[in-house]
Amino acid sequence: MKQNTKDWLQYGSALAMLASAIIIAVINFLLEHLIHSSVLVYVSEALAFVAAVFGIATYTNHKIRQLGDRLRDELSDEFSHDKQ
């Protein structure tokens, strides 16, 4: 599986989960004029999932980019010392 496909599956499932939580909350409110505690639990779990998907992806991409930059700097310093 390509990295791009994996990312689209993660983001798609997170957005679908968020949309389902919003839809269920709105339907529950329109039918009962209040939001039941079980619906609130589902919404909170959906928000935690969405935050985890987007947060972990952003964090790992940032750390990998930092590691790559650090390695590039160390290698360029080492090669510049070898040429002198």
Legacy VTK file of the C-alpha trace (Angstrom):
# vtk DataFile Version 3.0
C-alpha trace
ASCII
DATASET POLYDATA
POINTS 84 float
0.000 0.000 0.000
1.348 3.402 -0.938
1.930 6.064 1.721
-0.514 8.392 -0.030
-3.258 5.742 0.080
-2.651 5.160 3.772
-2.895 8.884 4.494
-6.148 9.199 2.537
-7.636 6.255 4.451
-6.661 7.786 7.782
-7.982 11.233 6.944
-11.112 9.846 5.300
-11.980 7.689 8.305
-11.356 10.623 10.665
-13.603 12.927 8.643
-16.291 10.233 8.357
-16.177 9.717 12.122
-16.462 13.460 12.727
-19.365 13.779 10.291
-21.194 10.833 11.874
-20.798 12.348 15.351
-22.192 15.678 14.205
-25.093 14.049 12.357
-26.015 11.834 15.311
-25.873 14.778 17.724
-28.044 16.961 15.476
-30.609 14.208 14.869
-30.781 13.409 18.576
-31.251 17.079 19.446
-33.952 17.585 16.818
-35.910 14.521 17.958
-35.625 14.860 21.738
-34.636 18.524 22.184
-31.687 17.388 24.288
-28.554 15.369 23.705
-28.523 12.032 25.473
-25.431 11.068 27.479
-24.702 8.107 25.209
-24.621 10.466 22.220
-22.240 12.749 24.102
-19.972 9.783 24.794
-19.987 8.891 21.096
-19.197 12.490 20.117
-16.335 12.665 22.600
-14.902 9.346 21.374
-15.175 10.557 17.790
-13.401 13.811 18.634
-10.646 11.898 20.444
-10.205 9.663 17.380
-10.065 12.633 15.016
-7.572 14.426 17.251
-5.424 11.304 17.451
-5.392 10.772 13.685
-4.537 14.361 12.825
-2.300 14.937 15.833
-0.207 11.789 15.458
0.219 12.325 11.727
1.305 15.926 12.233
3.644 15.048 15.099
5.356 12.190 13.269
5.748 14.212 10.076
7.306 17.054 12.078
9.716 14.731 13.926
10.746 12.936 10.735
11.363 16.287 9.038
13.470 17.426 12.026
15.490 14.201 11.925
16.080 14.579 8.194
17.190 18.193 8.611
19.572 17.251 11.425
21.076 14.379 9.427
21.451 16.601 6.368
23.230 19.264 8.452
25.592 16.744 10.066
26.415 15.108 6.749
27.040 18.427 5.032
29.305 19.493 7.920
31.197 16.217 7.712
31.653 16.474 3.946
32.771 20.109 4.205
35.421 19.106 6.774
36.630 16.270 4.536
37.142 18.633 1.580
39.316 21.000 3.634
LINES 1 85
84 0 1 2 3 4 5 6 7 8 9 10 11 12 13 14 15 16 17 18 19 20 21 22 23 24 25 26 27 28 29 30 31 32 33 34 35 36 37 38 39 40 41 42 43 44 45 46 47 48 49 50 51 52 53 54 55 56 57 58 59 60 61 62 63 64 65 66 67 68 69 70 71 72 73 74 75 76 77 78 79 80 81 82 83
